[in-house]
Amino acid sequence: MTALKQPGYPSYSVLVAEYLGLALFNPSVAGERTTNIALRQGGYAPQFKVPSGVIPADTTPFPVTLVDTYTSGLNSGSSSFPDIGFFDDMSFLGIPVSITFRDNAWTMARKTADTVPLAVPAEGGWARATKASAWRDAIQVYMGGYNGGDQIRDVGTMSAYLTRPGKFVLLSMARAASGGDSTPFSAEIARWKVAYPTQFYDMSAYVRDNGLADEGITPTTQDKADIAAGNVPASLRRSASDPHYNAAGHRVIARRLAELLLERGMVDKNTGQHIPSRAAGALPPSGLVLSLPSVSASASVAAPAALQASDSVSVRLINLALPEVTSTASYRNLVSRWGSGAASWKFLIGADGTLFFQDANGNGGVSSSNQLPMKNGKISVRLDINRAAGTQAFYTSVDGGVSWDVYGTPKTGRSTTNPIGGLTSRIVIGNNGEASPVAKLDRITILSAAGAVLEDHDFTVTDVEGWAYTGGAAIVLANA
């Protein structure tokens, strides 16, 4: 969604491909809006009409008309910015063409001449980028910019085009230049987090809070002012008046993004990868996790009002590191919701390592007789509760919640009288009357049946934010 191809030094995309030994395709053009980028990515396939009704046989440009009511995400080029709005690898009615959006007018041209013109039907046809089709099964990284357009809509368009929709990472861009107001950018970023809670990562917050230490840069007075205002420090941008990253900023992003792709299981670890070390003394926040080192440890937070009123939820624990379950206890608590001294529901793991659900009316049935799958010692688990239907379904993921596999058979026949909601309550991870098997955890997300975020906390990059820790629970380095 943003090219970040500043001249004079390699961009973060080039660096992360180098660090992880990956091939790279970055069709973005600096200064373009989000729908332009979606067109280059292949997800946006606009309809065009040809007023003349004919595509010329030669390569002469001919006018076309865009058939689309959503145009705020498109911007045209000019003589000063010739790369913006020029799409060189398109296909229209099966013909390779280039498309130009210049001075708010659209034209097309054949890539190679033919012997005869081609008649075009009245409804025209649809154009799509051709080179991008080879990358539909690749890991895609979108860094949101602020040049215009509906970011959430265009990310959805791009995601739907992937072979596996959801196999992408959405990063936030630097919020503002020195002296700029970060509030509107932070509000926009908050929308992305709600729309794409699994894929979103607040990269600009990471760079702001950790970038100087990662690069061994002593903060200047301006840097301190920028950080206090919620902005990326000037020492990691091209200048105080420019929100774009400099070479050091790109290195911070590339290092963290490489780690993130490995953490989320999107890239398999191998000996050919070489992620540069941080400066001496810098702590890698990617290594932060919620640690529950004992059976009595727990972390809890007040349940949001929307969760208290909800009757159906999806509870997701991302990247659990579970020790071997050898206790003779019949079950152990993963996460539960409590109010007025009683449990509304519990998401549990049995002594045999299988998942199940319990409410005040009793057990909801064992999910599966199969042991949980693991990848790199971690597993993500999910419980979907539909109180009205009296059903619970379980899922597992080995790629950090990007994709989910059904685990066992959905259970039916539970009572619909015991509410999920309540007047006052807390969400509890780990022990709350039962021993906790959770050794370490990256993230908890709870969604409504409609997909609205009811609770979302990433323990790897953020601070306490209202969470209370007891019994030895703490935020620690993953390798501690």
WODA-V696066 format. One record per helix or strand. SS is the DSSP state (@ for helix, = for strand). FROM is the first residue (numbers start at 1). LEN is the number of residues. If there is no record, write none. Layout:
ss->SS from->FROM len->LEN
ss->SS from->FROM len->LEN
This chain:
ss->@ from->12 len->9
ss->@ from->34 len->8
ss->= from->47 len->3
ss->= from->54 len->2
ss->= from->62 len->6
ss->= from->77 len->1
ss->= from->86 len->7
ss->= from->95 len->8
ss->= from->105 len->6
ss->= from->118 len->2
ss->= from->125 len->5
ss->@ from->131 len->5
ss->= from->140 len->5
ss->@ from->151 len->11
ss->= from->168 len->5
ss->@ from->183 len->13
ss->= from->200 len->2
ss->@ from->203 len->13
ss->@ from->221 len->8
ss->@ from->234 len->3
ss->= from->237 len->3
ss->= from->242 len->4
ss->@ from->247 len->17
ss->@ from->285 len->3
ss->= from->288 len->4
ss->= from->298 len->5
ss->@ from->305 len->4
ss->= from->312 len->11
ss->= from->331 len->9
ss->= from->342 len->9
ss->= from->355 len->5
ss->= from->362 len->5
ss->= from->375 len->1
ss->= from->378 len->9
ss->= from->391 len->7
ss->= from->405 len->2
ss->= from->411 len->1
ss->= from->426 len->5
ss->= from->436 len->1
ss->= from->438 len->11
ss->= from->453 len->6
ss->= from->468 len->3
ss->= from->474 len->4
